[in-house]
Amino acid sequence: MSRKPEFRVIETRLLSNPEALKLLSKAHSRIMEKEASAPFMIVKTLDYLKKFSKIDPDKAEEIRNILENYGLREESIVMLMNICPRNVDEARILLEYEERFI
């Protein structure tokens, strides 16, 4: 049975699914270099993120930067990145409390 990995909090920030996938994949790789198996919760979370991430994790930072340039709140950015609205009406619903865009 593998031991619990130790993590040190460097910063707290809201993450989109693809951003979380990229970070957790790196952590998983580091764990697998040292251990025979990864903790169950990490494996299940990676499975979830792989299934539901709609953006390539390598493009996530670029997309976040574009959305930040519009002055959106972090919550709105994460929702847009996770849901990837298909049209303006869907985006408008997600940006409901970003009054300046409606």
N, CA, C and O atoms as CSV, one atom per row, in Angstrom:
chain,resi,resn,atom,element,x,y,z
A,1,MET,N,N,0.850,-1.185,0.000
A,1,MET,CA,C,0.000,0.000,0.000
A,1,MET,C,C,0.891,1.243,0.000
A,1,MET,O,O,1.877,1.310,0.735
A,2,SER,N,N,0.543,2.200,-0.812
A,2,SER,CA,C,1.377,3.396,-0.912
A,2,SER,C,C,1.075,4.359,0.230
A,2,SER,O,O,-0.032,4.401,0.767
A,3,ARG,N,N,2.088,5.119,0.574
A,3,ARG,CA,C,1.904,6.105,1.645
A,3,ARG,C,C,1.314,7.381,1.058
A,3,ARG,O,O,1.344,7.600,-0.153
A,4,LYS,N,N,0.783,8.208,1.933
A,4,LYS,CA,C,0.178,9.463,1.476
A,4,LYS,C,C,1.277,10.423,1.022
A,4,LYS,O,O,2.275,10.605,1.719
A,5,PRO,N,N,1.089,11.038,-0.154
A,5,PRO,CA,C,2.100,11.995,-0.616
A,5,PRO,C,C,2.050,13.266,0.223
A,5,PRO,O,O,0.997,13.663,0.721
A,6,GLU,N,N,3.199,13.886,0.365
A,6,GLU,CA,C,3.263,15.145,1.100
A,6,GLU,C,C,3.270,16.289,0.093
A,6,GLU,O,O,4.042,16.287,-0.865
A,7,PHE,N,N,2.404,17.255,0.324
A,7,PHE,CA,C,2.312,18.417,-0.548
A,7,PHE,C,C,2.522,19.672,0.278
A,7,PHE,O,O,2.100,19.751,1.432
A,8,ARG,N,N,3.165,20.632,-0.315
A,8,ARG,CA,C,3.371,21.922,0.326
A,8,ARG,C,C,2.585,22.952,-0.475
A,8,ARG,O,O,2.753,23.050,-1.690
A,9,VAL,N,N,1.730,23.720,0.193
A,9,VAL,CA,C,0.915,24.734,-0.482
A,9,VAL,C,C,1.800,25.936,-0.792
A,9,VAL,O,O,2.349,26.573,0.107
A,10,ILE,N,N,1.925,26.230,-2.070
A,10,ILE,CA,C,2.722,27.370,-2.510
A,10,ILE,C,C,1.815,28.568,-2.768
A,10,ILE,O,O,2.141,29.700,-2.410
A,11,GLU,N,N,0.676,28.301,-3.393
A,11,GLU,CA,C,-0.307,29.351,-3.641
A,11,GLU,C,C,-1.671,28.693,-3.803
A,11,GLU,O,O,-1.768,27.513,-4.142
A,12,THR,N,N,-2.709,29.457,-3.560
A,12,THR,CA,C,-4.059,28.949,-3.795
A,12,THR,C,C,-4.653,29.733,-4.951
A,12,THR,O,O,-4.474,30.946,-5.068
A,13,ARG,N,N,-5.365,29.006,-5.800
A,13,ARG,CA,C,-5.928,29.629,-6.999
A,13,ARG,C,C,-7.005,28.703,-7.543
A,13,ARG,O,O,-6.888,27.481,-7.456
A,14,LEU,N,N,-8.044,29.286,-8.097
A,14,LEU,CA,C,-9.067,28.479,-8.752
A,14,LEU,C,C,-8.484,27.923,-10.044
A,14,LEU,O,O,-7.860,28.649,-10.818
A,15,LEU,N,N,-8.692,26.636,-10.268
A,15,LEU,CA,C,-8.167,25.994,-11.465
A,15,LEU,C,C,-9.288,25.420,-12.309
A,15,LEU,O,O,-10.283,24.913,-11.791
A,16,SER,N,N,-9.113,25.507,-13.598
A,16,SER,CA,C,-10.026,24.827,-14.514
A,16,SER,C,C,-9.638,23.350,-14.548
A,16,SER,O,O,-8.565,22.969,-14.078
A,17,ASN,N,N,-10.509,22.536,-15.100
A,17,ASN,CA,C,-10.208,21.109,-15.207
A,17,ASN,C,C,-8.909,20.843,-15.967
A,17,ASN,O,O,-8.090,20.056,-15.492
A,18,PRO,N,N,-8.684,21.469,-17.134
A,18,PRO,CA,C,-7.432,21.180,-17.839
A,18,PRO,C,C,-6.186,21.645,-17.087
A,18,PRO,O,O,-5.139,21.004,-17.177
A,19,GLU,N,N,-6.283,22.747,-16.351
A,19,GLU,CA,C,-5.145,23.201,-15.550
A,19,GLU,C,C,-4.864,22.213,-14.424
A,19,GLU,O,O,-3.711,21.885,-14.145
A,20,ALA,N,N,-5.927,21.744,-13.783
A,20,ALA,CA,C,-5.772,20.748,-12.716
A,20,ALA,C,C,-5.200,19.454,-13.275
A,20,ALA,O,O,-4.365,18.813,-12.636
A,21,LEU,N,N,-5.645,19.070,-14.459
A,21,LEU,CA,C,-5.140,17.854,-15.096
A,21,LEU,C,C,-3.637,17.949,-15.337
A,21,LEU,O,O,-2.901,17.000,-15.069
A,22,LYS,N,N,-3.190,19.072,-15.834
A,22,LYS,CA,C,-1.761,19.249,-16.110
A,22,LYS,C,C,-0.937,19.157,-14.826
A,22,LYS,O,O,0.082,18.468,-14.787
A,23,LEU,N,N,-1.378,19.851,-13.779
A,23,LEU,CA,C,-0.647,19.834,-12.509
A,23,LEU,C,C,-0.673,18.460,-11.849
A,23,LEU,O,O,0.351,17.978,-11.366
A,24,LEU,N,N,-1.836,17.836,-11.830
A,24,LEU,CA,C,-1.954,16.534,-11.178
A,24,LEU,C,C,-1.207,15.457,-11.964
A,24,LEU,O,O,-0.675,14.519,-11.369
A,25,SER,N,N,-1.160,15.579,-13.272
A,25,SER,CA,C,-0.392,14.626,-14.083
A,25,SER,C,C,1.095,14.701,-13.742
A,25,SER,O,O,1.770,13.676,-13.651
A,26,LYS,N,N,1.594,15.914,-13.555
A,26,LYS,CA,C,2.999,16.083,-13.162
A,26,LYS,C,C,3.244,15.485,-11.779
A,26,LYS,O,O,4.242,14.796,-11.564
A,27,ALA,N,N,2.336,15.748,-10.846
A,27,ALA,CA,C,2.472,15.193,-9.494
A,27,ALA,C,C,2.417,13.670,-9.537
A,27,ALA,O,O,3.183,12.994,-8.850
A,28,HIS,N,N,1.515,13.138,-10.342
A,28,HIS,CA,C,1.378,11.687,-10.484
A,28,HIS,C,C,2.679,11.081,-11.017
A,28,HIS,O,O,3.122,10.040,-10.532
A,29,SER,N,N,3.282,11.719,-11.998
A,29,SER,CA,C,4.549,11.230,-12.558
A,29,SER,C,C,5.650,11.209,-11.506
A,29,SER,O,O,6.425,10.256,-11.431
A,30,ARG,N,N,5.719,12.271,-10.688
A,30,ARG,CA,C,6.732,12.316,-9.630
A,30,ARG,C,C,6.505,11.206,-8.611
A,30,ARG,O,O,7.456,10.576,-8.148
A,31,ILE,N,N,5.244,10.970,-8.266
A,31,ILE,CA,C,4.923,9.904,-7.310
A,31,ILE,C,C,5.315,8.550,-7.888
A,31,ILE,O,O,5.893,7.717,-7.190
A,32,MET,N,N,5.002,8.333,-9.159
A,32,MET,CA,C,5.275,7.040,-9.783
A,32,MET,C,C,6.773,6.770,-9.940
A,32,MET,O,O,7.180,5.613,-10.050
A,33,GLU,N,N,7.593,7.815,-9.951
A,33,GLU,CA,C,9.044,7.624,-9.989
A,33,GLU,C,C,9.554,7.034,-8.683
A,33,GLU,O,O,10.580,6.355,-8.659
A,34,LYS,N,N,8.828,7.298,-7.590
A,34,LYS,CA,C,9.272,6.872,-6.262
A,34,LYS,C,C,8.495,5.682,-5.714
A,34,LYS,O,O,9.020,4.911,-4.911
A,35,GLU,N,N,7.264,5.532,-6.140
A,35,GLU,CA,C,6.371,4.512,-5.582
A,35,GLU,C,C,5.957,3.514,-6.659
A,35,GLU,O,O,6.086,3.779,-7.854
A,36,ALA,N,N,5.460,2.371,-6.216
A,36,ALA,CA,C,4.965,1.356,-7.152
A,36,ALA,C,C,3.584,1.718,-7.684
A,36,ALA,O,O,3.212,1.325,-8.790
A,37,SER,N,N,2.830,2.468,-6.890
A,37,SER,CA,C,1.492,2.873,-7.316
A,37,SER,C,C,1.155,4.229,-6.711
A,37,SER,O,O,1.750,4.663,-5.724
A,38,ALA,N,N,0.192,4.875,-7.329
A,38,ALA,CA,C,-0.252,6.189,-6.855
A,38,ALA,C,C,-1.465,6.015,-5.953
A,38,ALA,O,O,-2.193,5.030,-6.075
A,39,PRO,N,N,-1.687,6.964,-5.047
A,39,PRO,CA,C,-2.882,6.895,-4.196
A,39,PRO,C,C,-4.162,6.849,-5.033
A,39,PRO,O,O,-4.260,7.482,-6.084
A,40,PHE,N,N,-5.119,6.098,-4.550
A,40,PHE,CA,C,-6.392,5.886,-5.234
A,40,PHE,C,C,-7.057,7.208,-5.618
A,40,PHE,O,O,-7.549,7.353,-6.736
A,41,MET,N,N,-7.072,8.167,-4.699
A,41,MET,CA,C,-7.748,9.443,-4.952
A,41,MET,C,C,-7.100,10.192,-6.121
A,41,MET,O,O,-7.799,10.824,-6.914
A,42,ILE,N,N,-5.790,10.126,-6.229
A,42,ILE,CA,C,-5.109,10.795,-7.343
A,42,ILE,C,C,-5.474,10.126,-8.661
A,42,ILE,O,O,-5.751,10.804,-9.651
A,43,VAL,N,N,-5.474,8.803,-8.676
A,43,VAL,CA,C,-5.816,8.062,-9.895
A,43,VAL,C,C,-7.247,8.361,-10.324
A,43,VAL,O,O,-7.498,8.611,-11.503
A,44,LYS,N,N,-8.182,8.339,-9.389
A,44,LYS,CA,C,-9.589,8.602,-9.721
A,44,LYS,C,C,-9.786,10.045,-10.187
A,44,LYS,O,O,-10.550,10.300,-11.118
A,45,THR,N,N,-9.103,10.979,-9.544
A,45,THR,CA,C,-9.214,12.383,-9.945
A,45,THR,C,C,-8.638,12.583,-11.345
A,45,THR,O,O,-9.216,13.307,-12.156
A,46,LEU,N,N,-7.518,11.953,-11.629
A,46,LEU,CA,C,-6.947,12.026,-12.979
A,46,LEU,C,C,-7.909,11.452,-14.012
A,46,LEU,O,O,-8.084,12.030,-15.085
A,47,ASP,N,N,-8.528,10.333,-13.701
A,47,ASP,CA,C,-9.511,9.736,-14.615
A,47,ASP,C,C,-10.646,10.714,-14.903
A,47,ASP,O,O,-11.045,10.896,-16.053
A,48,TYR,N,N,-11.160,11.341,-13.843
A,48,TYR,CA,C,-12.251,12.310,-13.991
A,48,TYR,C,C,-11.812,13.480,-14.877
A,48,TYR,O,O,-12.515,13.860,-15.813
A,49,LEU,N,N,-10.647,14.041,-14.570
A,49,LEU,CA,C,-10.167,15.208,-15.313
A,49,LEU,C,C,-9.896,14.875,-16.778
A,49,LEU,O,O,-10.164,15.697,-17.654
A,50,LYS,N,N,-9.375,13.695,-17.053
A,50,LYS,CA,C,-9.145,13.280,-18.445
A,50,LYS,C,C,-10.469,13.157,-19.192
A,50,LYS,O,O,-10.564,13.487,-20.374
A,51,LYS,N,N,-11.477,12.679,-18.488
A,51,LYS,CA,C,-12.782,12.473,-19.117
A,51,LYS,C,C,-13.506,13.794,-19.390
A,51,LYS,O,O,-14.146,13.946,-20.431
A,52,PHE,N,N,-13.407,14.745,-18.464
A,52,PHE,CA,C,-14.231,15.949,-18.555
A,52,PHE,C,C,-13.496,17.223,-18.966
A,52,PHE,O,O,-14.138,18.263,-19.113
A,53,SER,N,N,-12.201,17.185,-19.152
A,53,SER,CA,C,-11.484,18.374,-19.632
A,53,SER,C,C,-11.764,18.547,-21.116
A,53,SER,O,O,-11.545,17.633,-21.910
A,54,LYS,N,N,-12.246,19.718,-21.481
A,54,LYS,CA,C,-12.625,19.985,-22.873
A,54,LYS,C,C,-11.552,20.761,-23.629
A,54,LYS,O,O,-11.672,20.992,-24.832
A,55,ILE,N,N,-10.516,21.156,-22.922
A,55,ILE,CA,C,-9.444,21.951,-23.514
A,55,ILE,C,C,-8.141,21.171,-23.344
A,55,ILE,O,O,-7.930,20.512,-22.326
A,56,ASP,N,N,-7.281,21.254,-24.343
A,56,ASP,CA,C,-5.956,20.644,-24.238
A,56,ASP,C,C,-5.221,21.295,-23.063
A,56,ASP,O,O,-5.089,22.518,-23.028
A,57,PRO,N,N,-4.744,20.501,-22.104
A,57,PRO,CA,C,-4.063,21.082,-20.944
A,57,PRO,C,C,-2.895,21.996,-21.312
A,57,PRO,O,O,-2.599,22.944,-20.585
A,58,ASP,N,N,-2.232,21.718,-22.434
A,58,ASP,CA,C,-1.108,22.557,-22.849
A,58,ASP,C,C,-1.555,23.918,-23.389
A,58,ASP,O,O,-0.741,24.836,-23.484
A,59,LYS,N,N,-2.823,24.059,-23.740
A,59,LYS,CA,C,-3.366,25.330,-24.239
A,59,LYS,C,C,-4.088,26.115,-23.142
A,59,LYS,O,O,-4.461,27.270,-23.349
A,60,ALA,N,N,-4.284,25.499,-21.986
A,60,ALA,CA,C,-5.092,26.103,-20.923
A,60,ALA,C,C,-4.532,27.440,-20.446
A,60,ALA,O,O,-5.289,28.389,-20.236
A,61,GLU,N,N,-3.223,27.523,-20.275
A,61,GLU,CA,C,-2.627,28.770,-19.790
A,61,GLU,C,C,-2.853,29.905,-20.792
A,61,GLU,O,O,-3.160,31.033,-20.407
A,62,GLU,N,N,-2.702,29.598,-22.054
A,62,GLU,CA,C,-2.922,30.599,-23.104
A,62,GLU,C,C,-4.374,31.086,-23.102
A,62,GLU,O,O,-4.629,32.285,-23.220
A,63,ILE,N,N,-5.308,30.169,-22.968
A,63,ILE,CA,C,-6.731,30.529,-22.941
A,63,ILE,C,C,-7.047,31.349,-21.701
A,63,ILE,O,O,-7.785,32.332,-21.778
A,64,ARG,N,N,-6.491,30.953,-20.552
A,64,ARG,CA,C,-6.704,31.725,-19.320
A,64,ARG,C,C,-6.201,33.153,-19.515
A,64,ARG,O,O,-6.886,34.103,-19.134
A,65,ASN,N,N,-5.032,33.318,-20.094
A,65,ASN,CA,C,-4.471,34.657,-20.304
A,65,ASN,C,C,-5.372,35.510,-21.191
A,65,ASN,O,O,-5.563,36.696,-20.926
A,66,ILE,N,N,-5.918,34.916,-22.230
A,66,ILE,CA,C,-6.832,35.648,-23.116
A,66,ILE,C,C,-8.052,36.119,-22.331
A,66,ILE,O,O,-8.458,37.275,-22.446
A,67,LEU,N,N,-8.635,35.228,-21.537
A,67,LEU,CA,C,-9.827,35.585,-20.754
A,67,LEU,C,C,-9.496,36.613,-19.677
A,67,LEU,O,O,-10.313,37.490,-19.393
A,68,GLU,N,N,-8.312,36.520,-19.073
A,68,GLU,CA,C,-7.904,37.506,-18.067
A,68,GLU,C,C,-7.780,38.892,-18.684
A,68,GLU,O,O,-8.052,39.892,-18.020
A,69,ASN,N,N,-7.372,38.964,-19.947
A,69,ASN,CA,C,-7.238,40.258,-20.631
A,69,ASN,C,C,-8.575,40.977,-20.773
A,69,ASN,O,O,-8.604,42.192,-20.966
A,70,TYR,N,N,-9.683,40.240,-20.681
A,70,TYR,CA,C,-11.011,40.847,-20.714
A,70,TYR,C,C,-11.454,41.330,-19.336
A,70,TYR,O,O,-12.546,41.880,-19.197
A,71,GLY,N,N,-10.631,41.132,-18.334
A,71,GLY,CA,C,-10.958,41.592,-16.992
A,71,GLY,C,C,-12.007,40.753,-16.289
A,71,GLY,O,O,-12.676,41.237,-15.375
A,72,LEU,N,N,-12.162,39.511,-16.697
A,72,LEU,CA,C,-13.155,38.629,-16.067
A,72,LEU,C,C,-12.692,38.182,-14.690
A,72,LEU,O,O,-11.495,38.099,-14.414
A,73,ARG,N,N,-13.652,37.902,-13.843
A,73,ARG,CA,C,-13.348,37.345,-12.530
A,73,ARG,C,C,-12.822,35.928,-12.703
A,73,ARG,O,O,-13.135,35.240,-13.675
A,74,GLU,N,N,-12.023,35.516,-11.741
A,74,GLU,CA,C,-11.432,34.178,-11.809
A,74,GLU,C,C,-12.499,33.086,-11.888
A,74,GLU,O,O,-12.325,32.093,-12.594
A,75,GLU,N,N,-13.598,33.271,-11.168
A,75,GLU,CA,C,-14.685,32.288,-11.191
A,75,GLU,C,C,-15.264,32.145,-12.598
A,75,GLU,O,O,-15.546,31.036,-13.053
A,76,SER,N,N,-15.436,33.272,-13.275
A,76,SER,CA,C,-15.980,33.252,-14.637
A,76,SER,C,C,-15.019,32.569,-15.597
A,76,SER,O,O,-15.436,31.803,-16.467
A,77,ILE,N,N,-13.749,32.846,-15.436
A,77,ILE,CA,C,-12.739,32.233,-16.298
A,77,ILE,C,C,-12.774,30.713,-16.163
A,77,ILE,O,O,-12.759,29.992,-17.161
A,78,VAL,N,N,-12.820,30.241,-14.938
A,78,VAL,CA,C,-12.843,28.794,-14.696
A,78,VAL,C,C,-14.118,28.173,-15.263
A,78,VAL,O,O,-14.062,27.108,-15.877
A,79,MET,N,N,-15.258,28.821,-15.066
A,79,MET,CA,C,-16.510,28.286,-15.617
A,79,MET,C,C,-16.447,28.209,-17.139
A,79,MET,O,O,-16.830,27.197,-17.727
A,80,LEU,N,N,-15.965,29.271,-17.777
A,80,LEU,CA,C,-15.872,29.273,-19.237
A,80,LEU,C,C,-14.936,28.175,-19.740
A,80,LEU,O,O,-15.230,27.507,-20.731
A,81,MET,N,N,-13.817,27.994,-19.058
A,81,MET,CA,C,-12.857,26.977,-19.476
A,81,MET,C,C,-13.392,25.562,-19.243
A,81,MET,O,O,-13.121,24.662,-20.038
A,82,ASN,N,N,-14.138,25.362,-18.178
A,82,ASN,CA,C,-14.667,24.026,-17.886
A,82,ASN,C,C,-15.849,23.663,-18.774
A,82,ASN,O,O,-15.980,22.517,-19.204
A,83,ILE,N,N,-16.697,24.626,-19.044
A,83,ILE,CA,C,-17.932,24.340,-19.778
A,83,ILE,C,C,-17.756,24.519,-21.285
A,83,ILE,O,O,-18.396,23.818,-22.068
A,84,CYS,N,N,-16.900,25.444,-21.694
A,84,CYS,CA,C,-16.685,25.740,-23.124
A,84,CYS,C,C,-18.012,25.959,-23.837
A,84,CYS,O,O,-18.433,25.131,-24.645
A,85,PRO,N,N,-18.669,27.072,-23.539
A,85,PRO,CA,C,-19.969,27.329,-24.168
A,85,PRO,C,C,-19.877,27.273,-25.691
A,85,PRO,O,O,-18.883,27.683,-26.289
A,86,ARG,N,N,-20.937,26.756,-26.295
A,86,ARG,CA,C,-20.960,26.571,-27.753
A,86,ARG,C,C,-21.436,27.802,-28.499
A,86,ARG,O,O,-21.222,27.921,-29.706
A,87,ASN,N,N,-22.088,28.730,-27.784
A,87,ASN,CA,C,-22.593,29.920,-28.469
A,87,ASN,C,C,-22.666,31.087,-27.485
A,87,ASN,O,O,-22.415,30.935,-26.290
A,88,VAL,N,N,-23.010,32.238,-28.016
A,88,VAL,CA,C,-23.049,33.465,-27.218
A,88,VAL,C,C,-24.067,33.367,-26.089
A,88,VAL,O,O,-23.806,33.833,-24.980
A,89,ASP,N,N,-25.219,32.768,-26.357
A,89,ASP,CA,C,-26.250,32.669,-25.323
A,89,ASP,C,C,-25.771,31.846,-24.132
A,89,ASP,O,O,-26.030,32.205,-22.983
A,90,GLU,N,N,-25.081,30.754,-24.397
A,90,GLU,CA,C,-24.547,29.943,-23.300
A,90,GLU,C,C,-23.493,30.724,-22.519
A,90,GLU,O,O,-23.458,30.660,-21.290
A,91,ALA,N,N,-22.641,31.456,-23.220
A,91,ALA,CA,C,-21.618,32.263,-22.552
A,91,ALA,C,C,-22.267,33.362,-21.719
A,91,ALA,O,O,-21.815,33.655,-20.611
A,92,ARG,N,N,-23.316,33.964,-22.245
A,92,ARG,CA,C,-24.014,35.041,-21.540
A,92,ARG,C,C,-24.558,34.548,-20.199
A,92,ARG,O,O,-24.484,35.259,-19.197
A,93,ILE,N,N,-25.096,33.346,-20.180
A,93,ILE,CA,C,-25.619,32.779,-18.931
A,93,ILE,C,C,-24.492,32.625,-17.913
A,93,ILE,O,O,-24.673,32.938,-16.736
A,94,LEU,N,N,-23.339,32.149,-18.352
A,94,LEU,CA,C,-22.205,31.967,-17.445
A,94,LEU,C,C,-21.663,33.293,-16.936
A,94,LEU,O,O,-21.118,33.368,-15.834
A,95,LEU,N,N,-21.814,34.330,-17.736
A,95,LEU,CA,C,-21.278,35.643,-17.372
A,95,LEU,C,C,-22.334,36.549,-16.742
A,95,LEU,O,O,-22.176,37.770,-16.717
A,96,GLU,N,N,-23.387,35.960,-16.244
A,96,GLU,CA,C,-24.516,36.721,-15.711
A,96,GLU,C,C,-24.096,37.774,-14.686
A,96,GLU,O,O,-24.619,38.889,-14.705
A,97,TYR,N,N,-23.168,37.444,-13.796
A,97,TYR,CA,C,-22.792,38.438,-12.796
A,97,TYR,C,C,-21.617,39.308,-13.249
A,97,TYR,O,O,-21.147,40.152,-12.485
A,98,GLU,N,N,-21.147,39.117,-14.458
A,98,GLU,CA,C,-20.162,40.016,-15.063
A,98,GLU,C,C,-20.955,41.062,-15.846
A,98,GLU,O,O,-20.918,41.081,-17.076
A,99,GLU,N,N,-21.655,41.910,-15.147
A,99,GLU,CA,C,-22.643,42.822,-15.718
A,99,GLU,C,C,-22.147,43.612,-16.920
A,99,GLU,O,O,-22.930,43.901,-17.825
A,100,ARG,N,N,-20.897,43.962,-16.951
A,100,ARG,CA,C,-20.398,44.815,-18.034
A,100,ARG,C,C,-20.400,44.119,-19.390
A,100,ARG,O,O,-20.231,44.782,-20.414
A,101,PHE,N,N,-20.587,42.789,-19.425
A,101,PHE,CA,C,-20.570,42.066,-20.689
A,101,PHE,C,C,-21.959,41.729,-21.197
A,101,PHE,O,O,-22.099,41.276,-22.333
A,102,ILE,N,N,-22.984,41.935,-20.397
A,102,ILE,CA,C,-24.347,41.534,-20.782
A,102,ILE,C,C,-25.045,42.674,-21.494
A,102,ILE,O,O,-26.200,42.536,-21.897
